[in-house]
Amino acid sequence: MSRNACRKSAVVLALATAVAACGGGSKTASTNTGAPKAGNTLTVAVGSPPNSLNPGTVDNAFTTFTLLAYDPLIYQASDGSLQPDLAKSWKYVGAGNKQFDLTLRANAKFSDGSAVDAKAVKASLDYARKALGPQAPLLAGVTAINVTGPLSLSIMLAAPNPMVPQVLTQYYGIGQIISPKGLAAPKELTVANGSAGAGPYVFEPKQSVAGDHYTYLARPGYFEPARQHYKKVVVRVIANPQAVLNALKTGQVDVVAGGDTSTASQATAAGMQVVSMPFVWQGLNLIDRGGEVSKPLGDVRVRQAINYAIDRKTVSQAVLGKYGVPTVETVVKGADGYSAQAAGKYPYDPEKAKSLLTAAGYPNGFTLPVLSVQFGGIDTMAQAISGQLAKVGIKVKLTTVADTQTYVTDMTNRKFPVVVVAYGGQSMYLEGAGLFLPAAAVFNGFKTASPNLATLYAKASAADPKPRAAFDVQMQEYLVDNAWFAPVAFSPVLYFARADLGGLKVNAQAPVACPLDWFNTK
């Protein structure tokens, strides 16, 4: 993958969720607990068409279009637990999270009738490693995939990686297994052709129109028919928030995946389910932590002053409405790395901000160049933050670009010391690679390095789950204490659904709902 492609992929992975969730965020659980009833058709509305129907090249924001037809090795349930799918068991072998073994189920077949065996899985994973897809970097540390038996294989890693089980779930295309027949001609995995997976459904091109609707039919012989709640699943693309709500109210669609807060109150008033989970944090990435372009940012007291200067509650309410969740952390409460101690670090205190600026040698404030983009509400957040900083003497010189490619370029060319960002929720391990380690190509444009942070990251990567959790918290506290960022609020993944739809649930460990969990209750 080229350097530019990697950069574009990184921003898509981090920001794409904001396209579908450009509103606020507060958790609302589904109240429908009825028993599953067989359904004829489930129609799901989304805001944008997929970049690909090939799991090896699909963007992370569009895996709904592939997970229906391509089963993953491991299934992440709505409560966040990891459950068997094509793999019936898995484990890390030895110390250090550098060898990951999988044992496959014996009764799984691809839609073409061929068996899902270790050789086929290896071939699919190897293809995903080499494909030019946005998720290929998640397998960059794999040194070899060894077939150890007809239904067993080992994934060998150059460095510790505790997240292999998560990236092999249905929410990452690389974990969705493509058949050998499909791999023989991967460029044909398009809307004009059928799918080549082992999922509960098959893509039906004759009932689909690219950019408008995509149809999936239940597959006879699927190993777990109880997961096939419908005979047919249709994913419709409807970009306008009001149009998609109208389609839900008139019964043209059953679920809106990526609802907008501008119509959330209407959905509630119409008796629809409104289910959301805080997921994308918006705020400032204070990337020039060495003071290379903006000398003041090299002083931690200045970065802390910026955090104290922001009235997160007011900004969250103004920009994101009742769904906004104020935050000083890069992870949501309940997720890996969340720190109750860090959560109270920066109460709104403009006098404290001014005192810190004076102590750092800037009693009259300073001018701060800031980059923004017209994307996912980032530009609106930028304006709100600018007004807050002006109150303590920090004069924001805001540059807002119109396209994400220019935004990515300007984020990485050391031109701007601060960038307004929206970053999707991830584990601390994945945040390290994408957000705060020197290797984070897009979001750490000045390559800030911290030996303390690097040591914590290395320890967490090699640790078992319980000790890793403590290291994750310590990393988050380091980021907050040293003010590498100034997060302001979380916006949500937001769903609207008809009242009798069951299985629509989200939580901090599984903030994105899966269509395979949804069912009729009447």
C-alpha positions as CSV (number, residue, x, y, z in Angstrom):
1,M,0.0,0.0,0.0
2,S,1.3,3.4,-0.9
3,R,2.0,6.0,1.8
4,N,-0.9,8.2,0.5
5,A,-3.2,5.2,0.5
6,C,-2.3,4.3,4.1
7,R,-2.9,7.9,5.2
8,K,-6.3,8.0,3.5
9,S,-7.2,4.6,4.9
10,A,-6.3,5.7,8.4
11,V,-8.5,8.8,8.3
12,V,-11.4,6.7,6.9
13,L,-11.1,4.2,9.7
14,A,-11.0,6.9,12.3
15,L,-13.6,9.3,10.8
16,A,-16.0,7.2,8.8
17,T,-18.2,6.4,11.7
18,A,-18.7,10.2,12.1
19,V,-20.5,10.2,8.7
20,A,-23.2,8.0,10.0
21,A,-23.1,9.4,13.5
22,C,-22.6,13.1,13.0
23,G,-24.8,13.9,16.0
24,G,-24.5,13.5,19.8
25,G,-24.2,10.5,22.0
26,S,-25.8,9.0,25.1
27,K,-26.5,5.3,25.7
28,T,-30.1,4.2,25.2
29,A,-30.7,0.5,25.5
30,S,-33.3,-1.4,23.4
31,T,-36.4,-2.2,25.5
32,N,-37.7,-4.9,23.2
33,T,-37.0,-8.3,24.7
34,G,-39.5,-10.5,22.8
35,A,-38.7,-13.9,21.5
36,P,-37.4,-14.2,17.8
37,K,-40.1,-14.8,15.2
38,A,-39.3,-15.8,11.6
39,G,-39.4,-12.8,9.2
40,N,-39.6,-12.5,5.5
41,T,-37.6,-9.3,4.8
42,L,-35.4,-7.0,6.9
43,T,-34.7,-3.6,5.3
44,V,-31.9,-1.6,6.7
45,A,-31.2,2.0,5.8
46,V,-27.7,3.4,5.7
47,G,-26.4,6.8,4.6
48,S,-23.7,5.9,2.1
49,P,-23.0,3.1,-0.4
50,P,-20.0,0.8,0.3
51,N,-16.6,1.4,-1.2
52,S,-16.4,-2.4,-1.9
53,L,-18.2,-5.7,-1.5
54,N,-14.9,-7.5,-1.1
55,P,-14.0,-8.1,2.6
56,G,-10.4,-7.6,1.8
57,T,-10.8,-4.1,0.5
58,V,-14.0,-2.9,2.2
59,D,-13.7,0.1,4.5
60,N,-14.4,-0.5,8.2
61,A,-17.5,1.8,8.0
62,F,-19.2,-0.5,5.5
63,T,-18.7,-4.0,6.8
64,T,-22.5,-4.3,7.1
65,F,-22.4,-4.9,3.4
66,T,-20.1,-7.9,3.7
67,L,-20.8,-9.5,7.1
68,L,-24.1,-10.8,5.9
69,A,-22.5,-13.0,3.3
70,Y,-19.0,-13.6,4.8
71,D,-18.8,-15.3,8.2
72,P,-15.9,-14.2,10.4
73,L,-13.6,-16.5,12.3
74,I,-14.9,-15.1,15.6
75,Y,-18.3,-13.5,16.4
76,Q,-18.6,-10.5,18.6
77,A,-22.0,-10.6,20.4
78,S,-24.0,-7.5,21.3
79,D,-22.7,-7.7,24.9
80,G,-19.1,-7.5,23.6
81,S,-18.3,-11.2,24.3
82,L,-16.4,-13.2,21.7
83,Q,-18.1,-16.3,20.5
84,P,-17.3,-19.2,18.1
85,D,-18.1,-18.8,14.4
86,L,-16.0,-20.4,11.7
87,A,-13.5,-20.9,14.5
88,K,-14.8,-23.1,17.3
89,S,-11.9,-22.2,19.6
90,W,-8.8,-20.0,19.8
91,K,-6.0,-19.1,22.2
92,Y,-2.6,-17.4,22.5
93,V,0.2,-19.8,22.9
94,G,3.1,-19.1,25.2
95,A,3.9,-15.8,26.8
96,G,3.8,-12.4,25.1
97,N,0.8,-12.6,22.7
98,K,3.0,-13.5,19.7
99,Q,1.3,-16.7,18.6
100,F,-2.4,-17.1,18.1
101,D,-3.9,-20.5,17.4
102,L,-7.3,-21.3,15.9
103,T,-9.3,-24.5,15.5
104,L,-12.1,-24.4,12.9
105,R,-15.5,-26.0,13.1
106,A,-15.9,-29.1,11.0
107,N,-19.3,-28.4,9.4
108,A,-18.9,-25.0,7.7
109,K,-19.1,-24.6,4.0
110,F,-18.8,-21.8,1.6
111,S,-21.7,-20.8,-0.6
112,D,-20.2,-22.7,-3.5
113,G,-20.3,-25.9,-1.4
114,S,-16.6,-26.2,-0.7
115,A,-15.4,-26.8,2.8
116,V,-14.1,-24.1,5.1
117,D,-10.7,-25.6,6.1
118,A,-7.4,-24.3,7.4
119,K,-5.9,-23.9,3.9
120,A,-8.9,-21.8,2.8
121,V,-8.7,-19.6,5.9
122,K,-4.9,-19.1,5.5
123,A,-5.4,-18.1,1.8
124,S,-8.1,-15.6,2.8
125,L,-6.0,-14.0,5.6
126,D,-2.9,-13.9,3.3
127,Y,-5.0,-12.1,0.7
128,A,-6.3,-9.6,3.2
129,R,-2.7,-8.9,4.3
130,K,-1.6,-8.1,0.8
131,A,-4.8,-6.4,-0.5
132,L,-4.8,-2.6,-0.7
133,G,-7.7,-2.4,1.7
134,P,-8.0,0.0,4.6
135,Q,-7.7,-2.7,7.2
136,A,-4.6,-4.4,5.8
137,P,-2.4,-2.6,8.4
138,L,-4.2,-4.5,11.2
139,L,-2.3,-7.6,10.0
140,A,1.0,-5.8,9.3
141,G,2.7,-7.5,12.2
142,V,1.9,-11.1,11.0
143,T,5.0,-12.9,9.9
144,A,3.5,-16.2,8.9
145,I,0.2,-18.1,9.0
146,N,1.0,-21.8,9.4
147,V,-1.5,-24.6,8.7
148,T,-1.0,-27.1,11.5
149,G,-3.8,-29.5,10.6
150,P,-6.9,-29.8,8.3
151,L,-8.8,-27.5,10.7
152,S,-6.1,-25.7,12.6
153,L,-3.7,-22.9,12.0
154,S,-1.3,-20.6,13.8
155,I,-0.9,-16.9,13.3
156,M,2.7,-15.8,14.1
157,L,3.4,-12.2,15.1
158,A,6.6,-10.1,15.0
159,A,5.5,-8.2,18.1
160,P,2.9,-8.8,20.8
161,N,-0.6,-8.1,19.7
162,P,-3.5,-8.7,22.2
163,M,-6.2,-7.6,19.7
164,V,-6.0,-10.5,17.2
165,P,-9.4,-12.0,18.4
166,Q,-11.1,-8.6,17.9
167,V,-9.8,-7.9,14.4
168,L,-11.0,-11.4,13.3
169,T,-14.6,-10.6,14.2
170,Q,-17.4,-9.6,11.8
171,Y,-16.7,-5.9,12.3
172,Y,-13.4,-6.1,10.4
173,G,-13.4,-7.3,6.8
174,I,-10.1,-9.1,7.2
175,G,-11.7,-11.6,9.6
176,Q,-14.5,-12.3,7.1
177,I,-13.3,-15.4,5.1
178,I,-13.4,-15.5,1.3
179,S,-13.6,-18.8,-0.5
180,P,-10.8,-20.1,-2.7
181,K,-13.1,-19.6,-5.7
182,G,-13.6,-16.0,-4.7
183,L,-9.9,-15.4,-4.2
184,A,-9.2,-16.7,-7.7
185,A,-10.9,-13.6,-9.0
186,P,-11.2,-11.0,-6.2
187,K,-11.8,-8.1,-8.6
188,E,-15.2,-9.8,-9.5
189,L,-16.5,-9.5,-5.9
190,T,-18.6,-6.6,-6.9
191,V,-22.3,-5.6,-7.1
192,A,-22.4,-7.3,-10.6
193,N,-21.6,-10.7,-9.2
194,G,-22.6,-13.0,-6.3
195,S,-20.7,-13.3,-3.0
196,A,-18.1,-15.9,-2.2
197,G,-18.3,-16.4,1.6
198,A,-19.6,-18.8,4.2
199,G,-22.2,-16.5,5.8
200,P,-25.9,-17.0,6.5
201,Y,-26.8,-15.0,3.4
202,V,-25.6,-14.7,-0.2
203,F,-25.5,-11.5,-2.2
204,E,-28.0,-11.4,-5.0
205,P,-26.9,-9.1,-7.8
206,K,-30.2,-9.5,-9.8
207,Q,-32.1,-7.9,-7.0
208,S,-29.6,-5.1,-6.3
209,V,-28.7,-1.8,-7.8
210,A,-25.2,-0.2,-7.0
211,G,-25.5,2.8,-4.9
212,D,-29.2,2.3,-4.2
213,H,-30.0,-1.1,-2.6
214,Y,-28.2,-4.4,-1.9
215,T,-30.1,-7.7,-1.5
216,Y,-29.0,-10.8,0.5
217,L,-30.9,-14.1,0.4
218,A,-30.8,-16.7,3.2
219,R,-28.5,-19.5,2.2
220,P,-29.7,-23.2,2.4
221,G,-27.3,-25.4,4.3
222,Y,-25.8,-22.8,6.6
223,F,-24.4,-24.4,9.7
224,E,-26.4,-22.3,12.1
225,P,-29.9,-21.7,10.7
226,A,-31.1,-20.0,13.9
227,R,-29.0,-17.0,12.9
228,Q,-31.0,-16.6,9.7
229,H,-33.9,-14.5,11.2
230,Y,-35.1,-13.5,7.7
231,K,-35.4,-15.0,4.3
232,K,-34.1,-11.8,2.8
233,V,-32.1,-8.7,4.0
234,V,-32.1,-5.5,2.0
235,V,-29.6,-2.7,2.7
236,R,-30.9,0.6,1.2
237,V,-28.9,3.7,0.8
238,I,-30.8,6.9,1.8
239,A,-28.6,9.9,2.5
240,N,-31.2,12.5,3.6
241,P,-32.0,12.3,7.3
242,Q,-35.6,13.3,6.9
243,A,-36.1,11.0,4.0
244,V,-34.8,8.0,5.9
245,L,-37.0,8.8,8.9
246,N,-40.0,9.1,6.7
247,A,-39.1,5.7,5.1
248,L,-39.0,4.2,8.6
249,K,-42.3,5.7,9.7
250,T,-44.1,4.4,6.6
251,G,-42.6,0.9,6.9
252,Q,-40.3,1.1,3.9
253,V,-37.4,0.3,6.1
254,D,-37.2,-1.4,9.5
255,V,-33.9,0.0,10.9
256,V,-31.9,3.1,10.3
257,A,-28.2,2.4,10.9
258,G,-26.6,5.8,11.4
259,G,-29.5,8.0,12.5
260,D,-29.2,11.7,12.8
261,T,-29.9,13.7,15.9
262,S,-31.8,16.2,13.9
263,T,-34.6,13.7,13.5
264,A,-34.1,11.7,16.8
265,S,-36.9,13.5,18.6
266,Q,-39.3,12.8,15.7
267,A,-38.4,9.1,15.8
268,T,-39.1,9.0,19.5
269,A,-42.4,10.8,19.1
270,A,-43.4,8.3,16.4
271,G,-42.9,5.4,18.8
272,M,-39.7,4.1,17.3
273,Q,-36.8,2.7,19.2
274,V,-33.9,5.1,19.5
275,V,-30.7,3.3,20.5
276,S,-27.3,4.9,20.7
277,M,-23.8,4.6,22.2
278,P,-21.1,7.3,22.5
279,F,-18.4,6.3,20.1
280,V,-16.6,9.1,18.2
281,W,-14.8,11.7,20.3
282,Q,-14.5,15.2,18.9
283,G,-12.0,17.8,20.0
284,L,-8.4,19.0,19.6
285,N,-5.4,16.9,18.7
286,L,-2.5,19.0,20.1
287,I,0.1,17.4,17.8
288,D,2.9,19.9,18.1
289,R,3.9,18.8,21.6
290,G,7.5,19.8,21.1
291,G,6.7,23.4,20.2
292,E,8.2,23.1,16.7
293,V,5.6,25.3,15.0
294,S,3.8,26.8,18.0
295,K,6.3,27.3,20.7
296,P,3.7,27.6,23.5
297,L,2.4,24.1,22.9
298,G,5.8,22.7,23.9
299,D,4.9,23.6,27.5
300,V,2.6,21.1,29.1
301,R,1.1,23.9,31.2
302,V,-0.2,25.6,28.0
303,R,-1.8,22.3,26.8
304,Q,-3.4,21.9,30.2
305,A,-4.6,25.5,30.0
306,I,-6.4,24.7,26.7
307,N,-8.1,21.8,28.5
308,Y,-9.2,24.0,31.4
309,A,-10.5,26.7,29.0
310,I,-13.1,24.5,27.4
311,D,-16.6,24.3,28.9
312,R,-17.3,20.8,27.7
313,K,-20.8,20.6,28.9
314,T,-21.9,23.8,27.2
315,V,-20.1,23.0,23.9
316,S,-21.4,19.5,23.9
317,Q,-25.0,20.7,24.4
318,A,-24.6,23.4,21.8
319,V,-23.0,21.3,19.1
320,L,-24.4,17.8,19.7
321,G,-27.6,18.4,21.7
322,K,-28.8,16.0,24.3
323,Y,-26.8,13.1,22.8
324,G,-23.4,14.7,23.4
325,V,-21.3,13.2,26.2
326,P,-18.6,15.5,27.5
327,T,-15.2,13.9,27.9
328,V,-11.5,14.6,28.6
329,E,-10.6,11.0,27.6
330,T,-10.2,9.3,24.3
331,V,-12.2,6.3,25.4
332,V,-15.8,6.1,26.6
333,K,-16.8,5.0,30.1
334,G,-16.8,1.3,30.3
335,A,-14.3,0.8,27.5
336,D,-10.8,-0.5,27.8
337,G,-8.5,2.1,29.3
338,Y,-11.2,4.3,30.8
339,S,-10.0,6.0,34.0
340,A,-12.4,7.4,36.6
341,Q,-9.5,9.4,38.0
342,A,-8.7,11.0,34.7
343,A,-12.3,11.8,34.0
344,G,-12.3,14.6,36.6
345,K,-9.0,16.1,35.5
346,Y,-10.1,19.3,33.7
347,P,-13.2,20.9,35.1
348,Y,-14.1,24.1,33.3
349,D,-11.9,26.7,35.0
350,P,-10.9,29.7,32.8
351,E,-9.1,31.4,35.7
352,K,-7.0,28.3,36.1
353,A,-6.3,28.3,32.4
354,K,-5.2,32.0,32.6
355,S,-3.0,31.2,35.6
356,L,-1.2,28.4,33.7
357,L,-0.7,30.5,30.7
358,T,0.8,33.3,32.8
359,A,3.1,30.7,34.6
360,A,4.2,29.5,31.1
361,G,5.1,33.0,30.0
362,Y,2.0,33.9,28.1
363,P,-0.1,36.3,30.3
364,N,-1.6,37.9,27.2
365,G,-2.3,34.7,25.4
366,F,-1.0,33.9,22.0
367,T,-2.2,33.1,18.4
368,L,-2.8,29.4,17.7
369,P,-3.1,28.1,14.1
370,V,-5.7,25.3,14.0
371,L,-6.7,23.0,11.1
372,S,-10.3,21.8,10.6
373,V,-12.4,20.1,7.8
374,Q,-15.9,20.2,6.5
375,F,-16.7,16.7,7.5
376,G,-18.8,15.0,10.1
377,G,-19.5,18.1,12.1
378,I,-15.8,18.7,12.7
379,D,-16.0,22.3,11.4
380,T,-18.9,23.1,13.7
381,M,-16.9,21.8,16.7
382,A,-14.0,23.9,15.6
383,Q,-16.0,27.1,15.8
384,A,-17.3,26.3,19.2
385,I,-13.8,25.5,20.6
386,S,-12.4,28.7,19.1
387,G,-14.9,30.8,21.0
388,Q,-14.0,29.1,24.2
389,L,-10.2,29.6,23.8
390,A,-10.7,33.2,22.9
391,K,-12.1,33.9,26.4
392,V,-8.6,33.0,28.0
393,G,-6.6,34.9,25.4
394,I,-5.8,32.1,22.9
395,K,-6.6,33.6,19.5
396,V,-7.4,30.7,17.2
397,K,-6.4,31.2,13.6
398,L,-8.7,28.6,12.0
399,T,-8.1,27.1,8.6
400,T,-11.0,24.9,7.4
401,V,-10.5,22.7,4.3
402,A,-13.2,21.3,2.2
403,D,-11.9,17.7,1.5
404,T,-10.4,15.0,3.7
405,Q,-7.4,14.4,1.4
406,T,-6.2,18.0,1.9
407,Y,-7.0,17.6,5.6
408,V,-4.8,14.5,5.9
409,T,-2.0,16.1,4.0
410,D,-2.1,19.2,6.2
411,M,-2.3,17.1,9.3
412,T,1.0,15.4,8.5
413,N,3.1,18.1,6.9
414,R,4.0,19.9,10.2
415,K,2.2,23.0,9.0
416,F,-0.5,23.1,11.7
417,P,0.3,22.6,15.4
418,V,-3.4,21.7,16.3
419,V,-6.0,19.8,14.4
420,V,-9.8,19.5,15.2
421,V,-10.5,15.7,14.9
422,A,-13.2,13.1,15.2
423,Y,-11.8,9.7,16.2
424,G,-13.8,6.5,16.5
425,G,-13.7,4.5,19.7
426,Q,-11.0,1.8,19.8
427,S,-9.0,-0.2,22.3
428,M,-5.9,1.4,23.7
429,Y,-3.8,-1.0,21.7
430,L,-5.4,0.1,18.4
431,E,-5.3,3.7,19.5
432,G,-1.6,3.4,20.0
433,A,-1.1,2.4,16.4
434,G,-3.6,4.9,15.0
435,L,-3.5,7.9,17.4
436,F,-0.6,8.4,19.8
437,L,2.5,6.3,19.0
438,P,5.2,7.7,16.7
439,A,4.1,5.2,14.0
440,A,0.6,6.7,13.9
441,A,1.1,8.2,10.5
442,V,-1.9,10.6,10.4
443,F,-2.8,11.5,13.9
444,N,0.7,11.9,15.3
445,G,2.0,14.1,12.5
446,F,4.9,15.5,14.5
447,K,5.9,12.0,15.6
448,T,5.8,12.8,19.3
449,A,7.5,10.0,21.3
450,S,7.4,9.3,25.0
451,P,9.6,6.6,26.5
452,N,7.1,6.2,29.4
453,L,4.2,5.7,27.1
454,A,6.1,3.3,24.9
455,T,7.0,1.2,27.9
456,L,3.4,1.0,29.1
457,Y,2.3,0.1,25.6
458,A,4.8,-2.7,25.2
459,K,3.9,-4.1,28.6
460,A,0.1,-3.9,27.8
461,S,0.7,-5.6,24.4
462,A,2.4,-8.6,25.9
463,A,0.2,-8.9,29.0
464,D,-2.8,-11.2,29.8
465,P,-6.2,-9.4,29.9
466,K,-6.3,-8.5,33.6
467,P,-2.8,-6.9,33.9
468,R,-3.3,-5.4,30.5
469,A,-6.4,-3.5,31.7
470,A,-4.3,-1.7,34.4
471,F,-1.6,-0.7,31.8
472,D,-4.4,0.6,29.5
473,V,-5.7,2.8,32.3
474,Q,-2.1,4.1,32.9
475,M,-1.7,5.0,29.3
476,Q,-5.0,6.9,29.2
477,E,-4.0,8.8,32.4
478,Y,-0.6,9.7,30.8
479,L,-2.3,11.1,27.8
480,V,-4.7,13.1,29.9
481,D,-2.2,14.3,32.5
482,N,0.2,15.5,29.7
483,A,-2.6,17.0,27.7
484,W,-1.7,15.4,24.4
485,F,-5.3,16.0,23.3
486,A,-8.2,18.2,24.3
487,P,-11.2,15.9,23.7
488,V,-14.5,17.7,24.2
489,A,-17.4,15.3,23.6
490,F,-18.4,11.9,22.3
491,S,-21.0,11.6,19.5
492,P,-22.8,8.3,19.1
493,V,-23.5,5.5,16.8
494,L,-27.2,6.0,16.6
495,Y,-30.0,3.7,15.4
496,F,-33.7,4.1,14.8
497,A,-36.0,1.1,14.5
498,R,-39.6,0.0,14.5
499,A,-40.9,-0.8,18.0
500,D,-41.3,-4.6,17.4
501,L,-37.7,-5.2,16.3
502,G,-35.7,-7.2,18.8
503,G,-32.0,-7.7,19.3
504,L,-31.0,-4.1,18.7
505,K,-28.5,-3.5,21.5
506,V,-25.2,-1.6,22.0
507,N,-22.7,-1.1,24.9
508,A,-19.2,0.2,25.5
509,Q,-17.6,-3.1,24.5
510,A,-19.8,-3.4,21.4
511,P,-20.9,0.1,20.3
512,V,-21.9,-1.0,16.8
513,A,-24.9,-3.2,16.4
514,C,-24.9,-6.2,14.0
515,P,-27.8,-6.9,11.6
516,L,-27.4,-10.7,12.3
517,D,-28.6,-10.1,15.9
518,W,-31.9,-8.4,14.8
519,F,-35.2,-10.2,14.7
520,N,-39.0,-9.8,14.6
521,T,-40.9,-10.2,17.9
522,K,-44.4,-10.1,16.3
